[in-house]
């Protein structure tokens, strides 16, 4: 491959990455167009969510102590969140997602979608996350209602969803 072709290829990649990052920042306040891989290997996209109810995105890591504590509390109150679509996203491999789903018996909740964004870090970068867990609540039209970093008030979230 010639030097000019390599330079053109690098420039094309740089422009593409710039456009993606510009688009993500331009969409702040709206539900991000995420994609996650579920434990069965299928890709789940934001546009597949039912939009007639609120959407709660929770970004977490199954091996994070704060996340584990939060998840235990969340699943004690899972009935308070049945009127919302809940999307739980991590960056860890699918095997970790599978273990997490089994640990909390998530398959019994039809409104909860769990998956990994892998090394794309789209949501992690979109929300500029440094710490976890993180939660963002969107209304039925995909507009942000609230977001929480680290200390996520389940009582407040449950009230906003009702």
Secondary structure by P-SEA (a helix, b strand, c coil): ccaaaaaaaaaaaaaaaaaaaaaaaaacccccbbbbbcccccccccccccccbbbbbbbbbcccaaaaaaaaaaaaacccccccbbbbbbcccaaaaaaaaaaacccccccbbbbbccccaaaaaaaccccccbbbbbcccccccccccccccaaaaaaaac
